[in-house]
Amino acid sequence: MVKLNPRELRRQMGRRGLTTAELAALGHLSPATVRKALCGRPISSRSLRAIATALEESPACPDEFVAL
């Protein structure tokens, strides 16, 4: 089990305009798993890889266009 940095995960989701449900769908995960990561709770290493892959495949907007 691993913990993600919730602040950084939110920032990366915001840069890509992704909601919890959208990130879950892209990563083939349940929204509950993404919510756990966003709350700083441990997730499996498989889920971590799925989230990382989904974020890599989603284009990020430049920071100047993102309102956090």
Stockholm file with secondary structure:
# STOCKHOLM 1.0

chainA/1-68         MVKLNPRELRRQMGRRGLTTAELAALGHLSPATVRKALCGRPISSRSLRAIATALEESPACPDEFVAL
#=GR chainA/1-68 SS CBCCCHHHHHHHHHHHTCCHHHHHHHTTCCHHHHHHHHTTCCBCHHHHHHHHHHHHHSCCCCGGGCCC
#=GC SS_cons        CBCCCHHHHHHHHHHHTCCHHHHHHHTTCCHHHHHHHHTTCCBCHHHHHHHHHHHHHSCCCCGGGCCC
//
